[in-house]
Amino acid sequence: MRIRTLVYYFREAFLSIFRNSWLSLAAVGTVTISLLILGCSLLLVVNTDRLADQLESSLEISVFLKDGLKQEEIRELNEKIRFLPGVVQVQFISREEALEEMRRSFGPRKEILDGLEEDNPLPDTFRIKTRRADQVVEVAEKVASMDGVEDVRYGQGVVERLVVVTQWVRVAGIGAMILVGAAAVFLISTTIRLSVFARRREIGIMKYLGATNWFVRFPFLIEGMVLGLLGSLLAAVLVYTGYLSLVEHLARAMPFIPLVSDGQVLFSLLAGLVGLGLFIGALGSTISIHRFLNV
């Protein structure tokens, strides 16, 4: 592509933007608002995923063993559990270790447990962690049917609800992204459509003189990409500054909430927003030209 032609494309694109300044401003504002909502939705989904991952990683199955099991039987049971699908960690806690843990958890009131060493009521226990939260129930049911197991506990009811909630949050985040992106594409395509309509005679003359389809289309494509880029850059700046301020305030008020503050994650998300703005602008232009420009 020659430099003169490229200069013509950009000149026509920016002339069209300034010629339809109010529409262009409305398109940029809509893209900004749309991607601002989208960016906030993405950050909400990312932080919810982080919280869900932490909750899922803390989920464990407690397996209480029957009294009187021999060491060989405990080792065999350990091997059976370890090779179950989805199991990533199996930890054996003897009754003596369980009593010591309980003593530490009581802190200054640990004297309450004095005298239990000789008649320890706690059972030997396995603590099991799975790769995913949705594997907890299946693994617990299989372990409960094994010989030597007295009882299995994993937070029945809570785990199932946690899996359902995290799935719905992910689905809602994807749905929000699709709706907001579609709204931005519609507005940019409307802006480009009006620009095409205003220049319909000029375009007809260009076609009559032998201009190719791409020669006519390219300025409108650049126009849509510029509008999408401006809107996405503004949205990225607002999302970044607003989120950092939120993280700073929540870190002081509620430090136990694990908000995402990794610079690489935030940069990837903001770069994705800018790239999405370019894509939305190009898509809006393509749809408008394809439907309303007969070249």
N, C-alpha and C positions, 0 to 999 in steps of 0.2 A: 504494500500500500504506500503510495507516494505521500510525502510530507504535506504537499498542498491539499491533497484530498482529505487527509486527516485533520488539518487545520479547518477546512470547510465543515467537516462533521461537527467538530467541537463548537465552532462559531455558531452554526445553526442551532445546536442544542442549547447553548446558553442564551441566544437571542430568543428562542421559544420560551425558555424559563422566565426571562425578564418581561417578555411580551405578555405572558399569562402569570404575572407576579402573584396575584392573589390566589389563583388556583395552585400555583407552585408552592406558595407558603402553606396553604391548607393541606396539600399532599405531604409536605415535609412534617408539618405538625401532627398529622394523622399517623405517619410512619413513626415519629418520635413517641407518641402516646402508645401506639400499638406495641412497639418494641420495648418501651418502658414497662408496660404491663407484662409483656413476655419475659423480659429480663427478671422482673420481680418474681414471676411464676417459676422461672428456672431456678433462681436462688432458693425459693421456698422448697422446690422439689429436691434440689441438691442437699439442702440442710436437713430436710425430712429423711432423705435416704441415709445421710450420715447418722442421724439419730436412730433410725431403724436398724442400721448396721450395728451400731453399738448395743442396742437392745438385743438384737439377734445374737450377737457374739457373747452376750452375758447369759443367754438362755442355756440351761444345762439340765440334764436328766439325772435325778438322784435315784440310785438303785440300792435298796436296802436288802442285805443278804440275810439268809436264815442263820440262826445260831448253830454253832457246831460244825461248820464247814471246814474241811481240811485245807491246808495250803495248796495242795495239788488241785483240789476242786476249784479253789479261787483262781488259780492260774489258768485252768482250762476255761473257766467262765470269762476271764479277762480276754483270752484269745478269741473266743466266739464273738464277744461284743466288738472287739477291735476290727474284725473283718466284716462287720455289717455294712451295707451300702450307706454312705452319707456320714459315717462316724469319722471324726478327725482327731478326737482326743479321748482317752480313757484314763482316769486317775483313780487309783485305789486309796481309800481312806480307812485305816484301821479304826477300831473303836477307841483305842487309846489316843490316836491323833484327833479323832472327832471330839473327844472330851477336852483335849487341850485347846482346840479351836474355840469350843464353847466357852472355856475359861477365859480366853483372851477377849472374846466378844463381850463378856460381862464386865470387863475392866475392873474398876474399884470394888465391884460387888462380887468378885469371883469367889469370895469365901463361902457363898451360898452353895457352891458345888463341892465343898470339902467333904470328904468321906465317900465320894463316889468311885474312887480308884479301886476299892476292893470289890464293889458290886456295880460295875459300869453297865447302865441300861442301854447304852447306845449300840447300834449294830455296825458291823463292817459295811462299808458303802463304796459303790462306784459312782464317780461323777463323769458324765458323758457329754461331750459337745459335738454338735453336728455341723456339717458344712453350711446348710441353709436352715432357716427357721421352719420352713414347711416340711422338713424331714424329721422334726422332733417327734411328732405323734406316731409316725410309722416305726421309727426306731424304738420308741418307748413300748409300743405294743409287742414288738418282737422280743425285746428283752424281758418283758413281763411273763412271757410264756416259757422262759428257760428254767431249767431245774436249779434250785438253790436260791432263787430270787423270792424274797418275802413280799416286797412292795416296790412300786415305781411311781415317782412323782416328778412332774415337769411343769407345773402351773397349768393344769387342765383348764381350758376355757380362755385363759389369757393369751396363750400362744396362738390359738385359732383366730382370735380377734385381731391380734397384732398382724398376722399374715394378711388378713382381709383388708385392714386399714392401709397398710403399706402398698398393696396392690391398687387400691382405689386412688391413693394419692398419686401414684405414677400414671394411672390412666387419666385422671383429671388434669395433670400437668400436660400430657400430650394433647388432650382435647383443647385446652386453653391455647396452646401454641398453634394448633391448626386454625382455630377460629380467629385469633388475632392476626395471624399471617394472611388469612383470606381477606379480612377487612382492609389490610394495608394494600394488598394486590388490587382490590376493587377500586380504591380511591386513586391509586397511581394510574391504573388503566383508564379511569374516567378523565383524569387530567390530560393524559396523552391523547385520548380520543378527541377532546375538545381542541387540542392543538392541531391534530390531523384535520379536523373539520374546518378550522380557520384557514388552513393552508391548502385546501383541496384544489383550488384553481392552479396554484403554483406547482403542486404535485402533478396535476394533469399535464401542464406544459412541459415539465421535466420528463415525464413519460413519453410525451409526443416527440421530444427531441432525442429520445433513445436512452434515457437513464435506466439503469438496471434496478431490479427490485431492492437489492441490498444498498444501492446508493441512496435510495429514498428512505429505506428503513433505518439505516444506521444512526442518523441524528436523533431520531425518536428513541432508539435504544439507549444512546448515551444520555439523553435527557432523563429517562426513567431511572437509569443507574445513578446519575448525579443526585436526583431527588431522594432515592433510597439511601445513598451514602450519607447525605447530609442529615437525614432523619435518624439513621442508625448511629452516627457519631454522637449526635446530641443525646440520644437515649443512653448510649454507653457511658458518657460522662455523668449523666444524672444517676444512673444505676450505681456506678462505681463510688461516687461521692456519698450518695445516700446510704449505701450498704456499709461503707467504712464507718460512717457516723453511727449507724445502728449497732455494728459490732462493738464499737468503743463504749457505747452506753450500756449495752447488755453485758459486756465483760465486767463492768463495775457493779451493775445491779444484780445480775444472775450469772455468776461465773461458771455455774455447773452446767449451763446449756452449751453443748459442743457445736458452736457455729463454725462454718467453713471460713478460714482466713488465709488459706494457702494462696500466695500470689500467682502461682502457675495456674491453679484452677480458675481463679478470677480472670486472669488474662485470657485463658482459653475460652471462657464463657463470653467475655466482651468481644474478643475477636470473632467468635461465632455470631454474635449479634450484628457486627459490622458486615460480615460476609452475608448474613441473611438479608440485611438491608439492600445490599447490592443485588442479590438474587431476586428479592421481591420487586425491586425497581425494574430489572430486566424482564421478569415474568409479566409484570403489569404492562410494560410497553409491548411485549410480544403478543399478548392477548388482544390488546387494543388494536394494534396494526393488523393482526390477522383477521379480526372481525370487521373492522371498519375502514380499512385501507385497501382498496381494490387496485392492486398494482400487478 
